[in-house]
């Protein structure tokens, strides 16, 4: 229909549209299978996003991004990688391992969240509140326990607005969110 291809629909709205009525669960499912190398180490499937067909592997000016599902093998776990290619610069800014570990700037995170960079690594918590009042929490980190019968925040670090001009102070709390240090 108008150059669009529809599977499960007679009137697709995009170049490729998959349609299936699913009463429960997830669907439709687009499955990519690398059958020749499905058991090989570090093999898998990929979805590439390109702006121009002349860019890509082997091009003198490749610029595209891709999502790779990789089988892993040996000491390398199964993972999903988000990659960006710009000329000869290849970056993998985000990796999610089958263990649940997430890596930003690393393809082999050794903790639930590992952020890796050359220097000046920062985590930014941004408050979009443009009218923060004195003693209002701007942002923070909470340490939560799911222990049965003892659930709750066990410690926290917070940034608190000190005035309406943008100054702030930090608090460190433990127990039932009792401030211990400022």
C-alpha positions in Angstrom: 0.0 0.0 0.0 1.8 3.2 -1.2 5.2 1.4 -1.1 4.6 0.2 2.4 4.6 -3.5 3.4 2.2 -4.9 5.9 2.2 -8.2 7.6 -1.1 -8.9 9.3 -2.5 -5.6 8.0 -3.9 -4.5 4.6 -3.1 -0.8 5.2 0.3 -0.3 6.6 1.2 3.2 7.9 5.0 2.7 7.6 7.6 1.1 5.4 7.1 -2.1 7.4 4.3 -2.7 9.8 3.6 -5.9 11.7 0.2 -6.4 13.1 -1.3 -9.2 15.2 -4.1 -9.3 17.7 -2.7 -10.8 20.9 -5.2 -11.3 23.7 -2.5 -11.7 26.4 1.3 -11.5 26.4 3.6 -9.7 24.0 3.1 -9.6 20.3 3.8 -9.4 17.5 7.4 -10.5 17.8 10.1 -9.7 15.3 12.6 -12.5 15.5 16.2 -12.3 14.1 18.0 -15.6 14.0 21.6 -16.1 13.1 21.2 -19.8 12.4 24.7 -20.5 11.0 26.4 -19.2 14.1 23.8 -19.5 16.8 26.1 -21.5 19.1 29.4 -19.7 18.2 31.1 -17.5 20.7 30.3 -13.8 20.4 27.8 -14.4 17.5 24.3 -13.0 17.4 22.0 -10.7 15.6 21.9 -6.9 15.0 19.6 -4.1 14.1 21.3 -1.2 12.3 20.0 2.3 12.0 21.4 4.2 9.0 20.7 7.7 7.6 22.3 6.9 4.2 22.8 3.6 2.4 26.4 4.6 1.4 27.5 4.4 5.0 28.3 1.2 6.7 30.9 -1.5 7.1 33.7 -1.1 4.6 32.7 2.5 3.8 35.3 5.2 4.1 32.9 7.3 6.1 30.6 5.0 8.1 28.1 6.7 10.4 25.3 4.6 11.9 24.2 3.0 15.1 23.1 -0.5 16.0 21.8 -2.7 18.7 23.5 -6.1 19.0 22.3 -9.2 20.8 25.4 -11.3 21.4 25.6 -14.9 22.5 28.9 -14.5 24.4 31.0 -17.4 25.2 33.8 -18.4 27.5 34.3 -15.7 30.1 32.2 -13.2 28.0 28.5 -13.3 29.0 25.5 -12.9 26.8 24.7 -9.3 26.3 22.9 -6.5 24.4 25.1 -3.7 23.2 24.2 -0.3 21.9 26.9 0.9 19.4 27.6 4.1 17.5 29.9 4.4 14.5 31.3 7.7 13.3 34.1 7.5 10.7 36.7 5.3 12.5 35.4 6.1 16.0 33.3 3.2 17.4 31.6 3.6 20.8 29.7 1.2 22.9 28.1 3.5 25.4 25.7 1.0 26.9 25.9 -2.8 27.6 23.4 -4.9 29.4 24.6 -8.4 30.4 22.5 -11.4 31.0 23.6 -11.2 34.7 21.6 -8.0 35.0 24.7 -5.8 35.2 24.6 -2.6 33.2 27.6 -0.9 31.8 27.9 2.8 30.7 31.2 3.2 28.9 32.2 -0.4 29.5 31.2 -3.7 27.8 32.0 -5.8 30.9 30.4 -4.2 33.9 31.5 -5.9 37.2 28.6 -4.5 39.3 24.8 -3.9 38.8 25.8 -0.4 37.4 29.3 0.4 36.3 30.1 3.8 34.8 33.5 4.0 33.1 35.3 6.8 31.4 38.7 8.4 31.1 38.2 11.1 33.8 35.6 13.3 35.3 32.9 10.6 35.5 29.8 12.1 37.0 26.2 11.1 37.7 23.8 14.0 37.4 20.4 14.1 39.0 18.5 17.1 37.5 15.5 18.7 39.2 13.2 20.5 36.7 11.6 22.4 39.5 12.3 26.1 38.7 10.8 27.3 42.0 12.7 25.3 44.6 12.0 26.5 48.1 14.4 26.7 51.0 14.9 23.2 52.6 13.3 21.4 49.7 15.1 18.3 48.4 16.7 18.9 45.0 17.9 15.3 44.5 19.3 12.3 46.3 20.3 8.7 46.5 18.4 6.3 48.7 19.6 2.9 49.9 16.5 0.6 50.2 16.2 -2.8 51.9 13.6 -5.3 50.9 14.1 -7.5 54.0 10.7 -9.0 54.9 9.2 -7.2 57.8 12.0 -4.6 57.7 11.5 -2.9 54.3 12.4 0.7 53.8 15.1 3.3 53.2 18.0 2.5 55.4 20.2 5.4 54.5 20.2 8.4 52.1 22.3 11.2 50.7 20.3 14.3 49.7 21.0 17.7 48.2 18.8 20.3 49.9 18.1 23.9 48.7 19.8 26.3 51.1 18.2 29.4 49.7 16.3 30.5 46.6 19.5 31.7 44.8 20.7 28.2 44.0 22.9 27.3 46.9 22.5 23.8 48.4 23.8 21.7 51.2 24.1 17.9 51.6 22.6 15.6 54.2 23.6 12.1 55.1 20.9 10.1 56.9 20.7 6.5 58.3 18.2 4.3 60.0 14.7 5.5 59.5 15.9 8.5 57.5 17.4 10.2 60.5 19.9 12.9 59.5 23.4 12.1 60.9 25.6 14.6 59.2 25.3 17.8 57.1 
